[in-house]
Amino acid sequence: MVRYFLIAIFSVVFIGLITLLYLRKVWFYRDPVRECPSEDGVIVAPADGQVIYIKPFRNGEVVSEKLGRPIKVEEITRLPAYGDRGWIVGIYMSPLDVHFNYSPVAARVEEMVHTQARVNLPMVDLWEYIRLTYLRQAIDLFSHRYRLVNERLTIFLDAGGLKLALVEIADRFVNKIRPFIKVGDRLQPGQKISFIDRGSQVDLVIFREDVRFTVRVGQQVYGAQTILARYQVAGGEAT
């Protein structure tokens, strides 16, 4: 009886370890084929994950009641902003999400800034992690300190009548942010631009007010596939 019990325990542990190894070494690095929308005047999701906030900014600042002060957009991007009005969309990437990042529009890479951190703070506590990853519940993480101090790669994009900043923020245990592009590159919508190890977050800064969002806070989005917002193309009508 004891022998069969030990065999059962060993089998469960072995299967668990194999599953964990598969998830960490194979599933985590999956690279699914994505069909990017071909419409004009759309901004597609730059990453897989849950939309955790959609915040407007005015005069280059976002109001944060929990921090007790406004947050300058430059504190997030670490470079002078392209404008003083617009929106910030936060997407939380759990370890279960695809971790490639994509260009949200057709654009030219204007600048890239990699900011190291003395130490990366954890993005969420255990209960927040469970709610975001497994329960898929919306949590507004905008006021968490990691957003201002953790390692990040900021990519400024110029799409003509639309300017964007993609801010890839590392979590505590992230090994590396690996970009596949350089300044001067011209990107296609949905083009793969980087990979972030482990859980992380992407902030999309839109330096334009007149966009119409097609997603809501708490919604799961998919990089290069989900349309986040629509805007009016120069010389055309709003889509």
Beta strands, then each sheet from edge to edge (+ up, - down):
strand 1: 42-44
strand 2: 49-57
strand 3: 61-64
strand 4: 69-72
strand 5: 86-93
strand 6: 100-102
strand 7: 107-115
strand 8: 152-158
strand 9: 163-170
strand 10: 177-179
strand 11: 186-187
strand 12: 192-196
strand 13: 200-206
strand 14: 211-213
strand 15: 220-221
strand 16: 227-231
sheet 1: 1+ 16- 14+
sheet 2: 11+ 7- 8+ 9- 13+ 5- 2+ 15-
sheet 3: 3+ 4-
sheet 4: 6+ 12- 10+
end
